[in-house]
Amino acid sequence: MRRLILFMLFLAAIAPTAAPAAEDLVRPEPRALLAEAFAARYDCTLSGVVEIETRKRGIRAVGRTVHVASKLIDDRLHTYARFQGPPHLRGMAFLGIEADDAESSDERFVYLPSLRRVRRVGGAHSSDSFLGTDLSYHDFERQRATSFAVLLAGGETVGSEPAWRLTARPHRPADHDRVDYLVALHDAAILSTHYYKRNEAEPYKSLQMPRAAMHGRGSCRIPGRVSVEDRQRRTRTDLRVHALEVDAPFEDSLFTMTSLETARRIPGMRRAR
């Protein structure tokens, strides 16, 4: 009997331990977790080659290849993008500058090589389509937890990974009534985002950011792949990031009107595929 008890204790010691369910973990403070998730996604200096492909009814409708760089300057996110394809968009460049207060809209400018001039993207809303894709300006803009009221929070498991679903409503008027963010608990990576209309139980637009393609460095968590389903437009968009660099030493001058007017190349992107 003593040998049997010792053998059973040995088996218990070597048996794999199941990961704790999200409900068994300490409940995070929802607004603090949302703030951490936004910081991990947006408060990073980075660059990469972004390939965007939109399909409608299984047929390729829109394809884009864009070199993108972003940097926080004076606590405002600056984004610079230079289009590489298709041919009719090659040389087009985009500059986005985060507003300096919550009541103002972000500034957006586009350089049109055919006209050799810069145009301000005036009157554009954050929910407007980004060049005909399922992505919107909102998907590229920095988000802040202070812009939302967190309505609900609950634990979930994605694969074997504990996560927390945060349901948030924007303080300012928007096309969506609320957003669900599925946030990994151990590193605050945003794994999915779902947009809802008022009184609708199903999201009209969903973004999936799989863990397998997530890039992490320091506190940054950048999705290497984003799959977007827009049920209103009946389209799907796949976004893939190549040659991603985090904390690249970009000069502030890259994120200026001068760079935009000259369609300046992003350092390190010439040899990127």
Stockholm file with secondary structure:
# STOCKHOLM 1.0

chainA/1-273         MRRLILFMLFLAAIAPTAAPAAEDLVRPEPRALLAEAFAARYDCTLSGVVEIETRKRGIRAVGRTVHVASKLIDDRLHTYARFQGPPHLRGMAFLGIEADDAESSDERFVYLPSLRRVRRVGGAHSSDSFLGTDLSYHDFERQRATSFAVLLAGGETVGSEPAWRLTARPHRPADHDRVDYLVALHDAAILSTHYYKRNEAEPYKSLQMPRAAMHGRGSCRIPGRVSVEDRQRRTRTDLRVHALEVDAPFEDSLFTMTSLETARRIPGMRRAR
#=GR chainA/1-273 SS CHHHHHHHHHHHHHSCCCCCCGGGSCCCCHHHHHHHHHHHHHSCCEEEEEEEEEEETTEEEEEEEEEEEEEEETTEEEEEEEEEESGGGTTCEEEEECCSSTTSCCEEEEEETTTTEEEECTTCCTTSBSTTSSCBHHHHSCCCGGGEEEEEEEEEEETTEEEEEEEEEESSCCSCSEEEEEEETTTCCEEEEEEECTTCSSCSEEEECCGGGEEEETTEEEESEEEEEETTTTEEEEEEEEEEEESCCCCGGGGSHHHHHTTCCCTTCTTCC
#=GC SS_cons         CHHHHHHHHHHHHHSCCCCCCGGGSCCCCHHHHHHHHHHHHHSCCEEEEEEEEEEETTEEEEEEEEEEEEEEETTEEEEEEEEEESGGGTTCEEEEECCSSTTSCCEEEEEETTTTEEEECTTCCTTSBSTTSSCBHHHHSCCCGGGEEEEEEEEEEETTEEEEEEEEEESSCCSCSEEEEEEETTTCCEEEEEEECTTCSSCSEEEECCGGGEEEETTEEEESEEEEEETTTTEEEEEEEEEEEESCCCCGGGGSHHHHHTTCCCTTCTTCC
//
